[in-house]
Amino acid sequence: MLRFELVRTEDVSGSSGVGVVAEGIEFSDGRVALRWRVPPCSTALYDSATDLIAIHGHEGRTAIRYIDPPFP
């Protein structure tokens, strides 16, 4: 598993703020679990990190910052 943070540089929706807004895990099969740090602190599952960014990326204003090194 790879741990990551979802980092937002601009909050276009006005709901999550900027900086680290969520924490996540990417599993070895590519699926992703994401936990929002802002209330109501929901948890969501995605088929891939690409899908997560397609939904929450806000046209480049949000990025995944990995904490762990990539899979070997």
CHARMM internal coordinates of N, CA and C (Angstrom, degrees):
IC EDIT
DIST 1 N 1 CA 1.4459
DIST 1 CA 1 C 1.5295
ANGL 1 N 1 CA 1 C 109.07
DIST 1 C 2 N 1.3186
ANGL 1 CA 1 C 2 N 115.29
DIHE 1 N 1 CA 1 C 2 N 145.35
DIST 2 N 2 CA 1.4567
ANGL 1 C 2 N 2 CA 121.67
DIHE 1 CA 1 C 2 N 2 CA 175.83
DIST 2 CA 2 C 1.5169
ANGL 2 N 2 CA 2 C 109.17
DIHE 1 C 2 N 2 CA 2 C -115.82
DIST 2 C 3 N 1.3163
ANGL 2 CA 2 C 3 N 116.25
DIHE 2 N 2 CA 2 C 3 N 125.41
DIST 3 N 3 CA 1.4572
ANGL 2 C 3 N 3 CA 119.75
DIHE 2 CA 2 C 3 N 3 CA 176.14
DIST 3 CA 3 C 1.5289
ANGL 3 N 3 CA 3 C 109.09
DIHE 2 C 3 N 3 CA 3 C -84.72
DIST 3 C 4 N 1.3412
ANGL 3 CA 3 C 4 N 115.58
DIHE 3 N 3 CA 3 C 4 N 148.08
DIST 4 N 4 CA 1.4553
ANGL 3 C 4 N 4 CA 119.73
DIHE 3 CA 3 C 4 N 4 CA 176.46
DIST 4 CA 4 C 1.5176
ANGL 4 N 4 CA 4 C 110.71
DIHE 3 C 4 N 4 CA 4 C -150.28
DIST 4 C 5 N 1.3251
ANGL 4 CA 4 C 5 N 114.46
DIHE 4 N 4 CA 4 C 5 N 166.63
DIST 5 N 5 CA 1.4597
ANGL 4 C 5 N 5 CA 122.10
DIHE 4 CA 4 C 5 N 5 CA 173.21
DIST 5 CA 5 C 1.5190
ANGL 5 N 5 CA 5 C 107.49
DIHE 4 C 5 N 5 CA 5 C -119.57
DIST 5 C 6 N 1.3104
ANGL 5 CA 5 C 6 N 116.39
DIHE 5 N 5 CA 5 C 6 N 145.39
DIST 6 N 6 CA 1.4578
ANGL 5 C 6 N 6 CA 122.21
DIHE 5 CA 5 C 6 N 6 CA 173.33
DIST 6 CA 6 C 1.5249
ANGL 6 N 6 CA 6 C 106.40
DIHE 5 C 6 N 6 CA 6 C -97.06
DIST 6 C 7 N 1.3242
ANGL 6 CA 6 C 7 N 115.74
DIHE 6 N 6 CA 6 C 7 N 116.47
DIST 7 N 7 CA 1.4621
ANGL 6 C 7 N 7 CA 121.61
DIHE 6 CA 6 C 7 N 7 CA -173.35
DIST 7 CA 7 C 1.5225
ANGL 7 N 7 CA 7 C 109.30
DIHE 6 C 7 N 7 CA 7 C -112.33
DIST 7 C 8 N 1.3189
ANGL 7 CA 7 C 8 N 115.46
DIHE 7 N 7 CA 7 C 8 N 126.10
DIST 8 N 8 CA 1.4672
ANGL 7 C 8 N 8 CA 121.51
DIHE 7 CA 7 C 8 N 8 CA -176.77
DIST 8 CA 8 C 1.5329
ANGL 8 N 8 CA 8 C 109.12
DIHE 7 C 8 N 8 CA 8 C -113.15
DIST 8 C 9 N 1.3393
ANGL 8 CA 8 C 9 N 116.21
DIHE 8 N 8 CA 8 C 9 N 128.46
DIST 9 N 9 CA 1.4656
ANGL 8 C 9 N 9 CA 121.05
DIHE 8 CA 8 C 9 N 9 CA 179.02
DIST 9 CA 9 C 1.5202
ANGL 9 N 9 CA 9 C 112.34
DIHE 8 C 9 N 9 CA 9 C -92.72
DIST 9 C 10 N 1.3282
ANGL 9 CA 9 C 10 N 116.18
DIHE 9 N 9 CA 9 C 10 N -23.33
DIST 10 N 10 CA 1.4703
ANGL 9 C 10 N 10 CA 121.31
DIHE 9 CA 9 C 10 N 10 CA 177.63
DIST 10 CA 10 C 1.5176
ANGL 10 N 10 CA 10 C 108.08
DIHE 9 C 10 N 10 CA 10 C -146.46
DIST 10 C 11 N 1.3203
ANGL 10 CA 10 C 11 N 116.84
DIHE 10 N 10 CA 10 C 11 N 134.07
DIST 11 N 11 CA 1.4646
ANGL 10 C 11 N 11 CA 122.03
DIHE 10 CA 10 C 11 N 11 CA -178.80
DIST 11 CA 11 C 1.5279
ANGL 11 N 11 CA 11 C 109.26
DIHE 10 C 11 N 11 CA 11 C -98.18
DIST 11 C 12 N 1.3334
ANGL 11 CA 11 C 12 N 116.47
DIHE 11 N 11 CA 11 C 12 N 87.81
DIST 12 N 12 CA 1.4611
ANGL 11 C 12 N 12 CA 120.35
DIHE 11 CA 11 C 12 N 12 CA -176.45
DIST 12 CA 12 C 1.5289
ANGL 12 N 12 CA 12 C 112.64
DIHE 11 C 12 N 12 CA 12 C -70.89
DIST 12 C 13 N 1.3303
ANGL 12 CA 12 C 13 N 117.27
DIHE 12 N 12 CA 12 C 13 N -24.50
DIST 13 N 13 CA 1.4647
ANGL 12 C 13 N 13 CA 120.06
DIHE 12 CA 12 C 13 N 13 CA -179.10
DIST 13 CA 13 C 1.5262
ANGL 13 N 13 CA 13 C 112.34
DIHE 12 C 13 N 13 CA 13 C -88.65
DIST 13 C 14 N 1.3357
ANGL 13 CA 13 C 14 N 116.97
DIHE 13 N 13 CA 13 C 14 N -16.89
DIST 14 N 14 CA 1.4525
ANGL 13 C 14 N 14 CA 120.17
DIHE 13 CA 13 C 14 N 14 CA -179.11
DIST 14 CA 14 C 1.5190
ANGL 14 N 14 CA 14 C 114.45
DIHE 13 C 14 N 14 CA 14 C 74.79
DIST 14 C 15 N 1.3417
ANGL 14 CA 14 C 15 N 117.48
DIHE 14 N 14 CA 14 C 15 N 18.51
DIST 15 N 15 CA 1.4613
ANGL 14 C 15 N 15 CA 118.60
DIHE 14 CA 14 C 15 N 15 CA -175.66
DIST 15 CA 15 C 1.5234
ANGL 15 N 15 CA 15 C 114.90
DIHE 14 C 15 N 15 CA 15 C -119.27
DIST 15 C 16 N 1.3277
ANGL 15 CA 15 C 16 N 118.55
DIHE 15 N 15 CA 15 C 16 N -21.67
DIST 16 N 16 CA 1.4606
ANGL 15 C 16 N 16 CA 118.99
DIHE 15 CA 15 C 16 N 16 CA -173.09
DIST 16 CA 16 C 1.5199
ANGL 16 N 16 CA 16 C 114.53
DIHE 15 C 16 N 16 CA 16 C -112.32
DIST 16 C 17 N 1.3148
ANGL 16 CA 16 C 17 N 118.18
DIHE 16 N 16 CA 16 C 17 N -17.31
DIST 17 N 17 CA 1.4549
ANGL 16 C 17 N 17 CA 120.77
DIHE 16 CA 16 C 17 N 17 CA -176.82
DIST 17 CA 17 C 1.5223
ANGL 17 N 17 CA 17 C 111.37
DIHE 16 C 17 N 17 CA 17 C 83.67
DIST 17 C 18 N 1.3268
ANGL 17 CA 17 C 18 N 115.53
DIHE 17 N 17 CA 17 C 18 N -168.25
DIST 18 N 18 CA 1.4676
ANGL 17 C 18 N 18 CA 121.36
DIHE 17 CA 17 C 18 N 18 CA 179.73
DIST 18 CA 18 C 1.5230
ANGL 18 N 18 CA 18 C 109.08
DIHE 17 C 18 N 18 CA 18 C -121.14
DIST 18 C 19 N 1.3259
ANGL 18 CA 18 C 19 N 115.48
DIHE 18 N 18 CA 18 C 19 N 168.41
DIST 19 N 19 CA 1.4623
ANGL 18 C 19 N 19 CA 121.23
DIHE 18 CA 18 C 19 N 19 CA -175.71
DIST 19 CA 19 C 1.5122
ANGL 19 N 19 CA 19 C 109.44
DIHE 18 C 19 N 19 CA 19 C 89.29
DIST 19 C 20 N 1.3299
ANGL 19 CA 19 C 20 N 116.27
DIHE 19 N 19 CA 19 C 20 N -152.11
DIST 20 N 20 CA 1.4688
ANGL 19 C 20 N 20 CA 120.76
DIHE 19 CA 19 C 20 N 20 CA 179.43
DIST 20 CA 20 C 1.5298
ANGL 20 N 20 CA 20 C 107.97
DIHE 19 C 20 N 20 CA 20 C -76.30
DIST 20 C 21 N 1.3271
ANGL 20 CA 20 C 21 N 116.05
DIHE 20 N 20 CA 20 C 21 N 112.84
DIST 21 N 21 CA 1.4654
ANGL 20 C 21 N 21 CA 120.97
DIHE 20 CA 20 C 21 N 21 CA -176.15
DIST 21 CA 21 C 1.5243
ANGL 21 N 21 CA 21 C 113.22
DIHE 20 C 21 N 21 CA 21 C -107.56
DIST 21 C 22 N 1.3558
ANGL 21 CA 21 C 22 N 116.48
DIHE 21 N 21 CA 21 C 22 N -14.03
DIST 22 N 22 CA 1.4624
ANGL 21 C 22 N 22 CA 119.74
DIHE 21 CA 21 C 22 N 22 CA -179.29
DIST 22 CA 22 C 1.5235
ANGL 22 N 22 CA 22 C 109.45
DIHE 21 C 22 N 22 CA 22 C -156.44
DIST 22 C 23 N 1.3296
ANGL 22 CA 22 C 23 N 114.97
DIHE 22 N 22 CA 22 C 23 N 160.07
DIST 23 N 23 CA 1.4582
ANGL 22 C 23 N 23 CA 122.67
DIHE 22 CA 22 C 23 N 23 CA 176.95
DIST 23 CA 23 C 1.5141
ANGL 23 N 23 CA 23 C 107.82
DIHE 22 C 23 N 23 CA 23 C -121.97
DIST 23 C 24 N 1.3290
ANGL 23 CA 23 C 24 N 115.89
DIHE 23 N 23 CA 23 C 24 N 148.38
DIST 24 N 24 CA 1.4492
ANGL 23 C 24 N 24 CA 116.86
DIHE 23 CA 23 C 24 N 24 CA -178.12
DIST 24 CA 24 C 1.5052
ANGL 24 N 24 CA 24 C 114.09
DIHE 23 C 24 N 24 CA 24 C -151.97
DIST 24 C 25 N 1.3238
ANGL 24 CA 24 C 25 N 112.83
DIHE 24 N 24 CA 24 C 25 N 173.23
DIST 25 N 25 CA 1.4597
ANGL 24 C 25 N 25 CA 122.93
DIHE 24 CA 24 C 25 N 25 CA 176.71
DIST 25 CA 25 C 1.5207
ANGL 25 N 25 CA 25 C 107.86
DIHE 24 C 25 N 25 CA 25 C -134.70
DIST 25 C 26 N 1.3247
ANGL 25 CA 25 C 26 N 115.45
DIHE 25 N 25 CA 25 C 26 N 132.77
DIST 26 N 26 CA 1.4614
ANGL 25 C 26 N 26 CA 120.70
DIHE 25 CA 25 C 26 N 26 CA 171.12
DIST 26 CA 26 C 1.5210
ANGL 26 N 26 CA 26 C 107.22
DIHE 25 C 26 N 26 CA 26 C -105.30
DIST 26 C 27 N 1.3266
ANGL 26 CA 26 C 27 N 116.22
DIHE 26 N 26 CA 26 C 27 N 121.63
DIST 27 N 27 CA 1.4575
ANGL 26 C 27 N 27 CA 121.50
DIHE 26 CA 26 C 27 N 27 CA -179.02
DIST 27 CA 27 C 1.5248
ANGL 27 N 27 CA 27 C 110.27
DIHE 26 C 27 N 27 CA 27 C -80.50
DIST 27 C 28 N 1.3188
ANGL 27 CA 27 C 28 N 116.40
DIHE 27 N 27 CA 27 C 28 N 163.79
DIST 28 N 28 CA 1.4673
ANGL 27 C 28 N 28 CA 120.95
DIHE 27 CA 27 C 28 N 28 CA -176.44
DIST 28 CA 28 C 1.5249
ANGL 28 N 28 CA 28 C 112.97
DIHE 27 C 28 N 28 CA 28 C -62.81
DIST 28 C 29 N 1.3432
ANGL 28 CA 28 C 29 N 118.06
DIHE 28 N 28 CA 28 C 29 N -20.33
DIST 29 N 29 CA 1.4667
ANGL 28 C 29 N 29 CA 120.22
DIHE 28 CA 28 C 29 N 29 CA 177.28
DIST 29 CA 29 C 1.5323
ANGL 29 N 29 CA 29 C 112.47
DIHE 28 C 29 N 29 CA 29 C -88.67
DIST 29 C 30 N 1.3540
ANGL 29 CA 29 C 30 N 117.08
DIHE 29 N 29 CA 29 C 30 N 3.19
DIST 30 N 30 CA 1.4566
ANGL 29 C 30 N 30 CA 120.96
DIHE 29 CA 29 C 30 N 30 CA 177.12
DIST 30 CA 30 C 1.5171
ANGL 30 N 30 CA 30 C 114.82
DIHE 29 C 30 N 30 CA 30 C 96.13
DIST 30 C 31 N 1.3132
ANGL 30 CA 30 C 31 N 117.87
DIHE 30 N 30 CA 30 C 31 N -14.21
DIST 31 N 31 CA 1.4655
ANGL 30 C 31 N 31 CA 119.66
DIHE 30 CA 30 C 31 N 31 CA 178.66
DIST 31 CA 31 C 1.5293
ANGL 31 N 31 CA 31 C 109.69
DIHE 30 C 31 N 31 CA 31 C -72.09
DIST 31 C 32 N 1.3366
ANGL 31 CA 31 C 32 N 115.58
DIHE 31 N 31 CA 31 C 32 N 156.87
DIST 32 N 32 CA 1.4625
ANGL 31 C 32 N 32 CA 121.90
DIHE 31 CA 31 C 32 N 32 CA -172.06
DIST 32 CA 32 C 1.5250
ANGL 32 N 32 CA 32 C 110.42
DIHE 31 C 32 N 32 CA 32 C -131.10
DIST 32 C 33 N 1.3409
ANGL 32 CA 32 C 33 N 115.52
DIHE 32 N 32 CA 32 C 33 N 138.45
DIST 33 N 33 CA 1.4649
ANGL 32 C 33 N 33 CA 122.40
DIHE 32 CA 32 C 33 N 33 CA 170.82
DIST 33 CA 33 C 1.5270
ANGL 33 N 33 CA 33 C 107.03
DIHE 32 C 33 N 33 CA 33 C -113.79
DIST 33 C 34 N 1.3249
ANGL 33 CA 33 C 34 N 116.86
DIHE 33 N 33 CA 33 C 34 N 134.41
DIST 34 N 34 CA 1.4603
ANGL 33 C 34 N 34 CA 122.24
DIHE 33 CA 33 C 34 N 34 CA -176.65
DIST 34 CA 34 C 1.5203
ANGL 34 N 34 CA 34 C 109.66
DIHE 33 C 34 N 34 CA 34 C -129.34
DIST 34 C 35 N 1.3323
ANGL 34 CA 34 C 35 N 116.29
DIHE 34 N 34 CA 34 C 35 N 134.42
DIST 35 N 35 CA 1.4651
ANGL 34 C 35 N 35 CA 122.47
DIHE 34 CA 34 C 35 N 35 CA 177.63
DIST 35 CA 35 C 1.5222
ANGL 35 N 35 CA 35 C 108.43
DIHE 34 C 35 N 35 CA 35 C -123.24
DIST 35 C 36 N 1.3461
ANGL 35 CA 35 C 36 N 116.26
DIHE 35 N 35 CA 35 C 36 N 117.05
DIST 36 N 36 CA 1.4613
ANGL 35 C 36 N 36 CA 121.37
DIHE 35 CA 35 C 36 N 36 CA 179.90
DIST 36 CA 36 C 1.5124
ANGL 36 N 36 CA 36 C 110.20
DIHE 35 C 36 N 36 CA 36 C -71.20
DIST 36 C 37 N 1.3348
ANGL 36 CA 36 C 37 N 117.16
DIHE 36 N 36 CA 36 C 37 N 142.10
DIST 37 N 37 CA 1.4640
ANGL 36 C 37 N 37 CA 122.84
DIHE 36 CA 36 C 37 N 37 CA 179.28
DIST 37 CA 37 C 1.5183
ANGL 37 N 37 CA 37 C 112.68
DIHE 36 C 37 N 37 CA 37 C -92.74
DIST 37 C 38 N 1.3198
ANGL 37 CA 37 C 38 N 116.90
DIHE 37 N 37 CA 37 C 38 N -7.97
DIST 38 N 38 CA 1.4636
ANGL 37 C 38 N 38 CA 120.99
DIHE 37 CA 37 C 38 N 38 CA -179.10
DIST 38 CA 38 C 1.5350
ANGL 38 N 38 CA 38 C 108.96
DIHE 37 C 38 N 38 CA 38 C -105.68
DIST 38 C 39 N 1.3320
ANGL 38 CA 38 C 39 N 116.99
DIHE 38 N 38 CA 38 C 39 N 141.94
DIST 39 N 39 CA 1.4650
ANGL 38 C 39 N 39 CA 119.53
DIHE 38 CA 38 C 39 N 39 CA -179.48
DIST 39 CA 39 C 1.5273
ANGL 39 N 39 CA 39 C 111.36
DIHE 38 C 39 N 39 CA 39 C -55.60
DIST 39 C 40 N 1.3108
ANGL 39 CA 39 C 40 N 118.19
DIHE 39 N 39 CA 39 C 40 N 137.81
DIST 40 N 40 CA 1.4568
ANGL 39 C 40 N 40 CA 128.13
DIHE 39 CA 39 C 40 N 40 CA 14.80
DIST 40 CA 40 C 1.5284
ANGL 40 N 40 CA 40 C 114.89
DIHE 39 C 40 N 40 CA 40 C -90.31
DIST 40 C 41 N 1.3259
ANGL 40 CA 40 C 41 N 119.17
DIHE 40 N 40 CA 40 C 41 N 18.72
DIST 41 N 41 CA 1.4786
ANGL 40 C 41 N 41 CA 123.30
DIHE 40 CA 40 C 41 N 41 CA 172.73
DIST 41 CA 41 C 1.5280
ANGL 41 N 41 CA 41 C 113.11
DIHE 40 C 41 N 41 CA 41 C 54.70
DIST 41 C 42 N 1.3073
ANGL 41 CA 41 C 42 N 117.49
DIHE 41 N 41 CA 41 C 42 N 53.03
DIST 42 N 42 CA 1.4576
ANGL 41 C 42 N 42 CA 121.67
DIHE 41 CA 41 C 42 N 42 CA -179.80
DIST 42 CA 42 C 1.5275
ANGL 42 N 42 CA 42 C 111.15
DIHE 41 C 42 N 42 CA 42 C -79.84
DIST 42 C 43 N 1.3274
ANGL 42 CA 42 C 43 N 115.15
DIHE 42 N 42 CA 42 C 43 N 163.53
DIST 43 N 43 CA 1.4583
ANGL 42 C 43 N 43 CA 123.53
DIHE 42 CA 42 C 43 N 43 CA 177.52
DIST 43 CA 43 C 1.5224
ANGL 43 N 43 CA 43 C 108.10
DIHE 42 C 43 N 43 CA 43 C -120.26
DIST 43 C 44 N 1.3399
ANGL 43 CA 43 C 44 N 116.10
DIHE 43 N 43 CA 43 C 44 N 139.00
DIST 44 N 44 CA 1.4650
ANGL 43 C 44 N 44 CA 119.86
DIHE 43 CA 43 C 44 N 44 CA -179.05
DIST 44 CA 44 C 1.5210
ANGL 44 N 44 CA 44 C 110.21
DIHE 43 C 44 N 44 CA 44 C -139.46
DIST 44 C 45 N 1.3231
ANGL 44 CA 44 C 45 N 115.71
DIHE 44 N 44 CA 44 C 45 N 154.84
DIST 45 N 45 CA 1.4589
ANGL 44 C 45 N 45 CA 123.04
DIHE 44 CA 44 C 45 N 45 CA 177.49
DIST 45 CA 45 C 1.5232
ANGL 45 N 45 CA 45 C 109.35
DIHE 44 C 45 N 45 CA 45 C -116.28
DIST 45 C 46 N 1.3375
ANGL 45 CA 45 C 46 N 116.00
DIHE 45 N 45 CA 45 C 46 N 142.56
DIST 46 N 46 CA 1.4637
ANGL 45 C 46 N 46 CA 122.15
DIHE 45 CA 45 C 46 N 46 CA 179.80
DIST 46 CA 46 C 1.5219
ANGL 46 N 46 CA 46 C 108.64
DIHE 45 C 46 N 46 CA 46 C -133.23
DIST 46 C 47 N 1.3114
ANGL 46 CA 46 C 47 N 116.45
DIHE 46 N 46 CA 46 C 47 N 152.46
DIST 47 N 47 CA 1.4613
ANGL 46 C 47 N 47 CA 120.46
DIHE 46 CA 46 C 47 N 47 CA 179.30
DIST 47 CA 47 C 1.5247
ANGL 47 N 47 CA 47 C 112.44
DIHE 46 C 47 N 47 CA 47 C -70.66
DIST 47 C 48 N 1.3447
ANGL 47 CA 47 C 48 N 117.57
DIHE 47 N 47 CA 47 C 48 N -22.36
DIST 48 N 48 CA 1.4647
ANGL 47 C 48 N 48 CA 120.35
DIHE 47 CA 47 C 48 N 48 CA -179.94
DIST 48 CA 48 C 1.5292
ANGL 48 N 48 CA 48 C 109.99
DIHE 47 C 48 N 48 CA 48 C -163.31
DIST 48 C 49 N 1.3247
ANGL 48 CA 48 C 49 N 115.49
DIHE 48 N 48 CA 48 C 49 N 163.86
DIST 49 N 49 CA 1.4665
ANGL 48 C 49 N 49 CA 120.78
DIHE 48 CA 48 C 49 N 49 CA 174.30
DIST 49 CA 49 C 1.5197
ANGL 49 N 49 CA 49 C 109.95
DIHE 48 C 49 N 49 CA 49 C -64.70
DIST 49 C 50 N 1.3149
ANGL 49 CA 49 C 50 N 117.13
DIHE 49 N 49 CA 49 C 50 N -32.77
DIST 50 N 50 CA 1.4653
ANGL 49 C 50 N 50 CA 121.42
DIHE 49 CA 49 C 50 N 50 CA 177.11
DIST 50 CA 50 C 1.5157
ANGL 50 N 50 CA 50 C 110.85
DIHE 49 C 50 N 50 CA 50 C -61.99
DIST 50 C 51 N 1.3270
ANGL 50 CA 50 C 51 N 117.02
DIHE 50 N 50 CA 50 C 51 N -42.79
DIST 51 N 51 CA 1.4672
ANGL 50 C 51 N 51 CA 120.87
DIHE 50 CA 50 C 51 N 51 CA 177.26
DIST 51 CA 51 C 1.5267
ANGL 51 N 51 CA 51 C 110.84
DIHE 50 C 51 N 51 CA 51 C -63.94
DIST 51 C 52 N 1.3214
ANGL 51 CA 51 C 52 N 116.85
DIHE 51 N 51 CA 51 C 52 N -42.38
DIST 52 N 52 CA 1.4636
ANGL 51 C 52 N 52 CA 120.96
DIHE 51 CA 51 C 52 N 52 CA 179.63
DIST 52 CA 52 C 1.5289
ANGL 52 N 52 CA 52 C 110.00
DIHE 51 C 52 N 52 CA 52 C -58.32
DIST 52 C 53 N 1.3284
ANGL 52 CA 52 C 53 N 117.32
DIHE 52 N 52 CA 52 C 53 N -47.70
DIST 53 N 53 CA 1.4674
ANGL 52 C 53 N 53 CA 121.27
DIHE 52 CA 52 C 53 N 53 CA -179.42
DIST 53 CA 53 C 1.5288
ANGL 53 N 53 CA 53 C 111.05
DIHE 52 C 53 N 53 CA 53 C -67.82
DIST 53 C 54 N 1.3123
ANGL 53 CA 53 C 54 N 117.50
DIHE 53 N 53 CA 53 C 54 N -34.88
DIST 54 N 54 CA 1.4702
ANGL 53 C 54 N 54 CA 119.93
DIHE 53 CA 53 C 54 N 54 CA 177.61
DIST 54 CA 54 C 1.5285
ANGL 54 N 54 CA 54 C 110.55
DIHE 53 C 54 N 54 CA 54 C -61.37
DIST 54 C 55 N 1.3228
ANGL 54 CA 54 C 55 N 116.97
DIHE 54 N 54 CA 54 C 55 N -33.10
DIST 55 N 55 CA 1.4574
ANGL 54 C 55 N 55 CA 121.53
DIHE 54 CA 54 C 55 N 55 CA -178.29
DIST 55 CA 55 C 1.5286
ANGL 55 N 55 CA 55 C 111.81
DIHE 54 C 55 N 55 CA 55 C -87.19
DIST 55 C 56 N 1.3328
ANGL 55 CA 55 C 56 N 117.26
DIHE 55 N 55 CA 55 C 56 N -43.80
DIST 56 N 56 CA 1.4618
ANGL 55 C 56 N 56 CA 121.66
DIHE 55 CA 55 C 56 N 56 CA -170.92
DIST 56 CA 56 C 1.5299
ANGL 56 N 56 CA 56 C 114.31
DIHE 55 C 56 N 56 CA 56 C -112.35
DIST 56 C 57 N 1.3116
ANGL 56 CA 56 C 57 N 118.61
DIHE 56 N 56 CA 56 C 57 N 4.27
DIST 57 N 57 CA 1.4592
ANGL 56 C 57 N 57 CA 122.01
DIHE 56 CA 56 C 57 N 57 CA -174.73
DIST 57 CA 57 C 1.5090
ANGL 57 N 57 CA 57 C 115.87
DIHE 56 C 57 N 57 CA 57 C -72.23
DIST 57 C 58 N 1.3251
ANGL 57 CA 57 C 58 N 117.31
DIHE 57 N 57 CA 57 C 58 N -20.85
DIST 58 N 58 CA 1.4698
ANGL 57 C 58 N 58 CA 122.24
DIHE 57 CA 57 C 58 N 58 CA 179.39
DIST 58 CA 58 C 1.5296
ANGL 58 N 58 CA 58 C 111.79
DIHE 57 C 58 N 58 CA 58 C 48.55
DIST 58 C 59 N 1.3322
ANGL 58 CA 58 C 59 N 114.39
DIHE 58 N 58 CA 58 C 59 N 50.39
DIST 59 N 59 CA 1.4733
ANGL 58 C 59 N 59 CA 122.00
DIHE 58 CA 58 C 59 N 59 CA 174.36
DIST 59 CA 59 C 1.5242
ANGL 59 N 59 CA 59 C 112.64
DIHE 58 C 59 N 59 CA 59 C 54.65
DIST 59 C 60 N 1.3310
ANGL 59 CA 59 C 60 N 116.54
DIHE 59 N 59 CA 59 C 60 N 48.48
DIST 60 N 60 CA 1.4521
ANGL 59 C 60 N 60 CA 121.68
DIHE 59 CA 59 C 60 N 60 CA 176.06
DIST 60 CA 60 C 1.5141
ANGL 60 N 60 CA 60 C 115.37
DIHE 59 C 60 N 60 CA 60 C 90.27
DIST 60 C 61 N 1.3096
ANGL 60 CA 60 C 61 N 117.79
DIHE 60 N 60 CA 60 C 61 N -0.04
DIST 61 N 61 CA 1.4650
ANGL 60 C 61 N 61 CA 120.73
DIHE 60 CA 60 C 61 N 61 CA -179.16
DIST 61 CA 61 C 1.5271
ANGL 61 N 61 CA 61 C 113.19
DIHE 60 C 61 N 61 CA 61 C -86.93
DIST 61 C 62 N 1.3277
ANGL 61 CA 61 C 62 N 116.11
DIHE 61 N 61 CA 61 C 62 N -3.60
DIST 62 N 62 CA 1.4586
ANGL 61 C 62 N 62 CA 122.42
DIHE 61 CA 61 C 62 N 62 CA 179.25
DIST 62 CA 62 C 1.5205
ANGL 62 N 62 CA 62 C 108.28
DIHE 61 C 62 N 62 CA 62 C -136.01
DIST 62 C 63 N 1.3314
ANGL 62 CA 62 C 63 N 116.05
DIHE 62 N 62 CA 62 C 63 N 138.18
DIST 63 N 63 CA 1.4660
ANGL 62 C 63 N 63 CA 120.44
DIHE 62 CA 62 C 63 N 63 CA -178.01
DIST 63 CA 63 C 1.5210
ANGL 63 N 63 CA 63 C 110.32
DIHE 62 C 63 N 63 CA 63 C -139.42
DIST 63 C 64 N 1.3224
ANGL 63 CA 63 C 64 N 114.50
DIHE 63 N 63 CA 63 C 64 N 158.30
DIST 64 N 64 CA 1.4557
ANGL 63 C 64 N 64 CA 121.45
DIHE 63 CA 63 C 64 N 64 CA 173.07
DIST 64 CA 64 C 1.5226
ANGL 64 N 64 CA 64 C 107.67
DIHE 63 C 64 N 64 CA 64 C -91.33
DIST 64 C 65 N 1.3363
ANGL 64 CA 64 C 65 N 116.20
DIHE 64 N 64 CA 64 C 65 N 128.81
DIST 65 N 65 CA 1.4639
ANGL 64 C 65 N 65 CA 121.72
DIHE 64 CA 64 C 65 N 65 CA 175.64
DIST 65 CA 65 C 1.5245
ANGL 65 N 65 CA 65 C 106.22
DIHE 64 C 65 N 65 CA 65 C -116.42
DIST 65 C 66 N 1.3456
ANGL 65 CA 65 C 66 N 115.45
DIHE 65 N 65 CA 65 C 66 N 109.35
DIST 66 N 66 CA 1.4573
ANGL 65 C 66 N 66 CA 120.42
DIHE 65 CA 65 C 66 N 66 CA -178.37
DIST 66 CA 66 C 1.5214
ANGL 66 N 66 CA 66 C 111.15
DIHE 65 C 66 N 66 CA 66 C -74.12
DIST 66 C 67 N 1.3165
ANGL 66 CA 66 C 67 N 115.91
DIHE 66 N 66 CA 66 C 67 N 139.43
DIST 67 N 67 CA 1.4581
ANGL 66 C 67 N 67 CA 123.52
DIHE 66 CA 66 C 67 N 67 CA 176.82
DIST 67 CA 67 C 1.5244
ANGL 67 N 67 CA 67 C 110.05
DIHE 66 C 67 N 67 CA 67 C -93.07
DIST 67 C 68 N 1.3222
ANGL 67 CA 67 C 68 N 115.79
DIHE 67 N 67 CA 67 C 68 N -38.17
DIST 68 N 68 CA 1.4660
ANGL 67 C 68 N 68 CA 122.13
DIHE 67 CA 67 C 68 N 68 CA -178.27
DIST 68 CA 68 C 1.5310
ANGL 68 N 68 CA 68 C 110.18
DIHE 67 C 68 N 68 CA 68 C -95.72
DIST 68 C 69 N 1.3399
ANGL 68 CA 68 C 69 N 115.92
DIHE 68 N 68 CA 68 C 69 N 155.87
DIST 69 N 69 CA 1.4687
ANGL 68 C 69 N 69 CA 119.33
DIHE 68 CA 68 C 69 N 69 CA 175.35
DIST 69 CA 69 C 1.5181
ANGL 69 N 69 CA 69 C 110.81
DIHE 68 C 69 N 69 CA 69 C -67.28
DIST 69 C 70 N 1.3343
ANGL 69 CA 69 C 70 N 117.18
DIHE 69 N 69 CA 69 C 70 N 157.59
DIST 70 N 70 CA 1.4808
ANGL 69 C 70 N 70 CA 120.17
DIHE 69 CA 69 C 70 N 70 CA -178.69
DIST 70 CA 70 C 1.5289
ANGL 70 N 70 CA 70 C 111.66
DIHE 69 C 70 N 70 CA 70 C -65.09
DIST 70 C 71 N 1.3337
ANGL 70 CA 70 C 71 N 114.66
DIHE 70 N 70 CA 70 C 71 N 161.54
DIST 71 N 71 CA 1.4607
ANGL 70 C 71 N 71 CA 120.30
DIHE 70 CA 70 C 71 N 71 CA 177.95
DIST 71 CA 71 C 1.5338
ANGL 71 N 71 CA 71 C 109.43
DIHE 70 C 71 N 71 CA 71 C -60.95
DIST 71 C 72 N 1.3424
ANGL 71 CA 71 C 72 N 116.46
DIHE 71 N 71 CA 71 C 72 N 144.47
DIST 72 N 72 CA 1.4799
ANGL 71 C 72 N 72 CA 119.54
DIHE 71 CA 71 C 72 N 72 CA 178.30
DIST 72 CA 72 C 1.5096
ANGL 72 N 72 CA 72 C 112.62
DIHE 71 C 72 N 72 CA 72 C -67.32
END
COOR INIT
IC SEED 1 N 1 CA 1 C
IC BUILD
